[in-house]
Amino acid sequence: MTIPSKDFLSFIADQESLDKVAQHIRTQVYGYITKYRLQSLVLGISGGIDSALCAALLKPVCEQAGIPLIGRSITIETNKQDEIDRSIAVGNAFCHNFAHLDLTATFLENKKLLIEYDDSHLSKMRQGNMKARMRMMVLYDLAQLYRGIVISTDNYTEYLTGFWTLHGDVGDYAPIVNLWKTEVFKLAENLLKECGEAQREALQRCIDATPVDGLGISSCDCEQLGVPNYYEADKIFLDYFKGNKEWETHPLIQRYMKSEYKRQNPVAVARYVK
């Protein structure tokens, strides 16, 4: 089981520390770009806080490196208009190369490949995973075209809960995967001070929005996690990892335990030794 180190057992909250976190992430990304001579970074923009934060963090890094931040809002039938509007606002505000694509018709055609489809939760999950994988096909094609990599937008809370699609919304480089969701919100709020007007408005809209997966599985992420909000989810994780086993039966911790296979993917068979 993936157990966080003691460094993860508290929140980064004060402004000075948040400034250092942003600088640390940017320094690491810039170093990776120059080491591997990347020609672009490709980012899927959902209209949620995670991809918006990544856009705000990466735009100045790409400008420093002299490469474009390529953004795509890729929507399908279950994306609501407010999500679409936020994703377009973020893309226009932060990306050097941005477009909005609607894959509804393509998805509905490919949906015919699904067998034994009905209106069950399992069928909704299967459709949601297909949507995530379709989006990633577009992003990886762009990364190959522009000689770059795809940015993963998962945070640490999502990582622990398995709240992502294998071979779907997992990219090549994950700038915020070691931030709790609570820290994602705090860091985004802290970055508002360096934003221009359009950027500030776009980022603030994502901060204020209800987190949803955009896949039509539920009306709110936390509904699937069994918590009222992400702050409560993170508090439960922190308390559990500090040794409070009373949380073992909570749906959040149960989800953490049951999703370990995703954090170990792919599983490699050990070499046979005589």
FENBELLIN-V889321 format. One line per field, one symbol per residue. phi: phi as a letter, one per 20 degrees, with the letter a starting at -180 (. if undefined). psi: psi as a letter, one per 20 degrees, with the letter a starting at -180 (. if undefined). burial: + if it has 24 or more other C-alpha atoms within 12 Angstrom, else -. Layout:
# FENBELLIN-V889321
phi->???
psi->???
burial->???
This chain:
# FENBELLIN-V889321
phi->.fdffffeebeecffffffffffffffffgffgffdlfdacdcedenefffffgfffegfffffemceeedceddcgefeffffffffffffedeeccbddddgffffffgfffelfbdfffffffffffffffgfgffffffffdlcceeedfdfffgfemebdgmcedeecdfdfddfggfgfffffffgfdefgffffffffffefffcemdmebeagfffemcfafffffffgffffeoeffegefgffffgffeggffdfeedffffcf
psi->popqrhiikrqohqgghhghgghgghgggghgghgjlqirppppoijrhghgggghhhghghhhikrqooqpooqrhipqhhgggghgggghhhqhoqqppokgggghghhihpqlpakrhghhgghghgghhgghggghgghggjlbrpppjqrhghghiklrppkekpbhpnhjikpqhhhggghghhihijqrghggggghhhhiqppqijijhriqghhhikqhrhghghggggggiiiniiihiqhghghggijhhhijpqpppqppp.
burial->----------++-----++-++--++--++-++----+++++++++++++++++++++++++--+-+++++++++++++--++++++++++++++++++++++---+---+------------+++++++++++++++++-++----+++++++++++++++++++-+++++++++++++++++++++++++--+---+++++++++-+++++++++---++-++----+--++++++-++----------++-+++-+--++-----------
